[in-house]
Amino acid sequence: MELAAQVADSLVAIRFSIQNEVHFPLSDSSVQAQFGANAAFYVTHETHAKGASLVRLVEVLPLRPEWEALDVATGAGHTAFALAPYVRRVLATDLTPEMLAEARQLGTERGISNVDFELARAEELPFNDSRFDLVTCRIAPHHFDSIPAFLERSRAVLRPGGSLVVIDNLVPDGSGGGYVNAFEKLRDPSHAACLSDRQWREALDAAGFELRHREILGKRMKFGAWASRHDERMQGFLKSLLMAATTEARGLLQPRTVDGELTFGLHEGFYWAEARA
């Protein structure tokens, strides 16, 4: 099939998913396969390793040296390692063994001794209630099959008044968000769904959290790096979909070429909330 026809067919599929509010259910094995095969990629990935939200995390939170923290879906461990100098211990969890292996190695290389690692599913955190002072999860919930289940377990393992920080990519409400989620899913099969800012605030409230701090951080993505795991043909396919984005989606994506390099925009939501007593 010619590229133009593939793009046209995918646009039809995207519009169908938007109109019918399709959610992309994931199996644990599909997430593990995606991240296991690309584990080393996330050690140096710019957004995960150095993003502005990582800096804001330690600037905004009133971190205390006696705290025990839990970092959910730690990936290569960047959030856990950022917290480590400021708290007593961090337990970093992930669904994918290969990601935990990369994180352990990176922690050893950096001489960090107060971060432990454990295999765990975000929606089924296997820890005693009221154990942690802080739960964090950064640029990962859009891979979860159930964000409400993740928030429910986070609330349970936090001590009364404990803090939850969730940082994740945002989409617009409505059809624009549907397009962006479908576009991301075509690039990354482990993508389930990004929420909108409104949906995150409502989800946190429903799970028993009181919002203390909220930021929306803009970032520009380099298309070449973003699509680098695909061959040239697939990259051309994704580029065509980016440039054909609906008006509602373009308000977020804003594709443009600077010095010969195609970039597009995304937003990260930063939410610090406390567990209601």
C-alpha positions, 0 to 999 in steps of 0.5 A: 500500500502506498504511503498516502493510502496508509495515511488516509486509512490511519486518519480514518482510524483516528477519527473513528477512535475519537468519535467512539472514545476508544481506549487502547487496553494493554496487556502487561506483556505488551508493555514489558515487550516495548520497554524491555526491548528499548530499556537502554534508550531511556537511560539517556533519553533527554525528556526522561533524564533531564526534563524540566519537570525533574528539576521542578520536582525537587524545587516544589516538594518540601522533601524531608530527610526522614521520608520514605518514598516510592517511585512508581514506573521508575523506568531508568530510575531518573526520578528516584535518583533525583529524590535520593539526596533529600530523603531517607530511602526510595523504593523504585518499582517497575513492571519491566525487569530490563528497565530495573536492571538498567536503573540498578546499573545507573544507580551503582555508577552514580554511587547512590546507595539509598534506592532499592528496586522491586518489580511491581505493577502500578495498579497493584502496588504490593505494599502495606497500607500507610507505609510511604510519605511520598509516592511519585510517578513521572511520564508513565501513567499514559502507559497504565491500563487503569489510572484510577486503580493506580491512584487508589493503590497510591492513596492506600500505601501513603500515610495520612497527609502523605504526598503524591506527585504525578507528572505526565503528558497532557492532551486537550479535552475532546477530539484534539486529545483523541487525535494526539492519543491515537497518533502516539499509539501508532508510534508506541504500541505501549501507549494507552491514553494521556489525560487532559488537565481537567481529567487529572484534577477530577481523578485526583479528587475522586481518589481522595487527594487534595491538590496542593500544586499544579503546573503545566510545562511546555516542551518541544520534541524533536521529531527525528529523535521521537521517531528514531526507533522506526525505519525511514518509511514509518517515520515518513508515515508518522510525519505525514500524520503529524502534518495532517493533524486536526485543528484541535490537535494542532493547537497542542502539537504546533509542528514547525521546522527550525534550522531544518529540523521538524519539532512539535509541542507537548505539555506535561502536567505536574500535580502535587496532591496530599492524601486526605485524612 
